Amino acid sequence: MPENQGEVVIVGGGLAGLAAAEAASAASPGRRVIIFEAAGRPGGVIGTVQEDGWLVERSADCFLAARPEGIELITRLGLGDQLIGVNPQVRRALVWHRGRAVPVPTGFRLLAPGRIGSILTTPLLSPAGRLRVLAERWVPRRTTGEESLQAFATRRLGREAFERLVQPLAAGIWTADPARLGMAAACGEFLQLEREHGSLWAGERARLRNQPQVAEAAGARYGQFASFASGMETLPARLADRLRDRGVEFRTGRIERVARTGAGWSVTSRLEGSPQSVEQAAAALILAVPAPVAGAMLAALDPALASELTGIEYAGSVVVSLGFRRADVAHPLDAAGLVVPRSAGRRALAVSFSSSKFPGRAPADHVLMRLFLGGALDPATVELSDRGLVELAVTEARGLVGATGTPRFQRIDRWASSMPQYHVGHADRVSRIEQAVAAWPGLALAGAAYRGVGIPQVIASGQAAARQVAAEL
Ligand SMILES: Cc1cc2nc3c(=O)[nH]c(=O)nc-3n(C[C@H](O)[C@H](O)[C@H](O)COP(=O)(O)OP(=O)(O)OC[C@H]3O[C@@H](n4cnc5c(N)ncnc54)[C@H](O)[C@@H]3O)c2cc1C
């Protein structure tokens, strides 16, 4: 067995693993920190591709600026001046309704109706549907049992608002089945509004009243969402450079097993290009990999914990990025993007108007859009051939935004089993997982699988894991 030399070993070099390494190396400057990353490049799913004047995000294209963890890390890394907000002219979303793109009512935030006027006038809802949304404030609160997003939204806002508004907005974020997506883990903030204020309407009004400074501070600078002039990969790339400067070691290798050795840990990996297994001792171990991967590593050690981890389901999706000449797209693309209700019977979940949102995404006189296909309710799409996917995306772009002619740029990013699904019961499951992990000194988990898939939440999870193991070293 290798000697336990007090190393912090982090498995997974996605944003969660990198954030954990940053926090761990800052907390104890002398301590050895080693990251094992199977893919050989830091950043995990985050990646930016630049080609012939196109700048394309492979997965995430922005992050929520209002949460502090992202902005604070970015500022520490000296990247603040590279941040860009969504173009103020297009800070709105469209939703596909009866063959045309209609704006989401102003002030409507995923589930919370913010303004009466915009609900009363939206062409998205029938007169009865609008009244039903306005009646939300009188729907009694429910405090027992966890509901799915679909059950909660239908109960509070009515079926029509769920189908035409909430379902497509939620699919654009989680690519999930709304009948299984759990309110507590996925939309806890809205559950809280109901619990504390009796209705989403009252809760949203109170939120806007009580936190104007938060909304304004983030909103005035970047809007709700921010990105980087040269793409989202700027963040993991700079973070990895900072870590190397601090002496954090990066190893390319897929960890296959973890074991308990006396008071510490050992991980076994197969290093790239080598037939041999390599063991590395660790005083503390942070698993920043997808939950089922962590589950497989821990299966022999703690079968109950492993089974909780492997029970977290993942959905796949595909991002097809298409570039067109501006003149070949009929729609003005005067929004951040378009979400598509399932009831419309189309194949795209959403279209992000990348070159409208951020500068420098397409060459002059061209536009870039990213079509999201697949998701939990359409798992077969991830398996389509490249040709089939491009054909499908082009057909959708033609139908949804009037794109004609041949795309001048195309790129496919397949994300099989990449999005953790926070199903009903997820929050309880995560509590059980955290309890089980607490029984293993020096072990922590981090990543999108547990308490938020968004970039700031994933950064927070890495930092929390580093704090947890530092307290136990
Ligand atoms: C298509 C898509 C679009 C998204 N859009 C947004 C967005 O716009 N805004 C936003 O905030 N969030 C977005 N997200 C979510 C966000 O990007 C992710 O939740 C986050 O980046 C996940 O980080 P992570 O470190 O938890 O996981 P990952 O990025 O998956 O990293 C895990 C790492 O572990 C490595 N690994 C796996 N197994 C092993 C092993 N056995 N040994 C060693 N290494 C291993 C992998 O290679 C990988 O690098 C999006 C996600 C996807 C998929």
The ligand as an SDF file (V2000), in Angstrom:
LIG
                    3D

 53 58  0  0  0  0  0  0  0  0999 V2000
  -25.6090   20.7590  -22.8320 C   0  0  0  0  0  0  0  0  0  0  0  0
  -25.4620   21.4500  -21.5140 C   0  0  0  0  0  0  0  0  0  0  0  0
  -25.7360   22.8140  -21.4110 C   0  0  0  0  0  0  0  0  0  0  0  0
  -25.5930   23.4810  -20.1910 C   0  0  0  0  0  0  0  0  0  0  0  0
  -25.8420   24.8210  -20.1220 N   0  0  0  0  0  0  0  0  0  0  0  0
  -25.6220   25.4830  -18.9580 C   0  0  0  0  0  0  0  0  0  0  0  0
  -25.7320   26.9020  -18.9020 C   0  0  0  0  0  0  0  0  0  0  0  0
  -25.9870   27.5740  -19.9100 O   0  0  0  0  0  0  0  0  0  0  0  0
  -25.5100   27.5220  -17.6950 N   0  0  0  0  0  0  0  0  0  0  0  0
  -25.1750   26.8120  -16.5690 C   0  0  0  0  0  0  0  0  0  0  0  0
  -24.9990   27.4160  -15.5010 O   0  0  0  0  0  0  0  0  0  0  0  0
  -25.0350   25.4600  -16.6100 N   0  0  0  0  0  0  0  0  0  0  0  0
  -25.2350   24.8000  -17.7700 C   0  0  0  0  0  0  0  0  0  0  0  0
  -25.0480   23.4320  -17.8250 N   0  0  0  0  0  0  0  0  0  0  0  0
  -24.6990   22.7290  -16.5840 C   0  0  0  0  0  0  0  0  0  0  0  0
  -23.2340   22.8860  -16.1720 C   0  0  0  0  0  0  0  0  0  0  0  0
  -22.4250   23.1540  -17.2870 O   0  0  0  0  0  0  0  0  0  0  0  0
  -22.7960   21.5880  -15.5100 C   0  0  0  0  0  0  0  0  0  0  0  0
  -23.7050   21.2400  -14.4930 O   0  0  0  0  0  0  0  0  0  0  0  0
  -21.3950   21.6790  -14.8850 C   0  0  0  0  0  0  0  0  0  0  0  0
  -20.4460   22.2160  -15.7790 O   0  0  0  0  0  0  0  0  0  0  0  0
  -21.0060   20.2930  -14.4020 C   0  0  0  0  0  0  0  0  0  0  0  0
  -19.7400   20.3340  -13.7820 O   0  0  0  0  0  0  0  0  0  0  0  0
  -19.2100   19.0600  -12.9670 P   0  0  0  0  0  0  0  0  0  0  0  0
  -17.8200   19.3530  -12.5810 O   0  0  0  0  0  0  0  0  0  0  0  0
  -20.1860   18.7030  -11.9230 O   0  0  0  0  0  0  0  0  0  0  0  0
  -19.2960   17.8390  -14.0040 O   0  0  0  0  0  0  0  0  0  0  0  0
  -18.5380   17.5460  -15.3680 P   0  0  0  0  0  0  0  0  0  0  0  0
  -18.3370   18.7830  -16.1580 O   0  0  0  0  0  0  0  0  0  0  0  0
  -19.3010   16.4190  -15.9840 O   0  0  0  0  0  0  0  0  0  0  0  0
  -17.1090   17.0280  -14.9160 O   0  0  0  0  0  0  0  0  0  0  0  0
  -16.8680   15.7430  -14.4300 C   0  0  0  0  0  0  0  0  0  0  0  0
  -15.4780   15.3230  -14.8780 C   0  0  0  0  0  0  0  0  0  0  0  0
  -15.1680   14.0520  -14.3300 O   0  0  0  0  0  0  0  0  0  0  0  0
  -14.4040   13.3390  -15.2730 C   0  0  0  0  0  0  0  0  0  0  0  0
  -14.5160   11.9230  -14.9510 N   0  0  0  0  0  0  0  0  0  0  0  0
  -15.5880   11.1210  -15.0860 C   0  0  0  0  0  0  0  0  0  0  0  0
  -15.3000    9.8740  -14.6710 N   0  0  0  0  0  0  0  0  0  0  0  0
  -14.0120    9.8880  -14.2450 C   0  0  0  0  0  0  0  0  0  0  0  0
  -13.1460    8.9080  -13.6780 C   0  0  0  0  0  0  0  0  0  0  0  0
  -13.5470    7.6490  -13.4850 N   0  0  0  0  0  0  0  0  0  0  0  0
  -11.8910    9.2600  -13.3540 N   0  0  0  0  0  0  0  0  0  0  0  0
  -11.4630   10.5430  -13.5530 C   0  0  0  0  0  0  0  0  0  0  0  0
  -12.2430   11.5050  -14.0910 N   0  0  0  0  0  0  0  0  0  0  0  0
  -13.5060   11.1850  -14.4180 C   0  0  0  0  0  0  0  0  0  0  0  0
  -15.0250   13.7210  -16.5970 C   0  0  0  0  0  0  0  0  0  0  0  0
  -14.1290   13.4890  -17.6650 O   0  0  0  0  0  0  0  0  0  0  0  0
  -15.3390   15.1940  -16.3850 C   0  0  0  0  0  0  0  0  0  0  0  0
  -14.3000   16.0320  -16.8390 O   0  0  0  0  0  0  0  0  0  0  0  0
  -25.1730   22.7580  -19.0400 C   0  0  0  0  0  0  0  0  0  0  0  0
  -24.8760   21.3890  -19.1440 C   0  0  0  0  0  0  0  0  0  0  0  0
  -24.9990   20.7390  -20.3650 C   0  0  0  0  0  0  0  0  0  0  0  0
  -24.6370   19.2730  -20.4620 C   0  0  0  0  0  0  0  0  0  0  0  0
  1  2  1  0
  2  3  1  0
  2 52  2  0
  3  4  2  0
  4  5  1  0
  4 50  1  0
  5  6  2  0
  6  7  1  0
  6 13  1  0
  7  8  2  0
  7  9  1  0
  9 10  1  0
 10 11  2  0
 10 12  1  0
 12 13  2  0
 13 14  1  0
 14 15  1  0
 14 50  1  0
 15 16  1  0
 16 17  1  0
 16 18  1  0
 18 19  1  0
 18 20  1  0
 20 21  1  0
 20 22  1  0
 22 23  1  0
 23 24  1  0
 24 25  2  0
 24 26  1  0
 24 27  1  0
 27 28  1  0
 28 29  2  0
 28 30  1  0
 28 31  1  0
 31 32  1  0
 32 33  1  0
 33 34  1  0
 33 48  1  0
 34 35  1  0
 35 36  1  0
 35 46  1  0
 36 37  1  0
 36 45  1  0
 37 38  2  0
 38 39  1  0
 39 40  1  0
 39 45  2  0
 40 41  1  0
 40 42  2  0
 42 43  1  0
 43 44  2  0
 44 45  1  0
 46 47  1  0
 46 48  1  0
 48 49  1  0
 50 51  2  0
 51 52  1  0
 52 53  1  0
M  END
$$$$
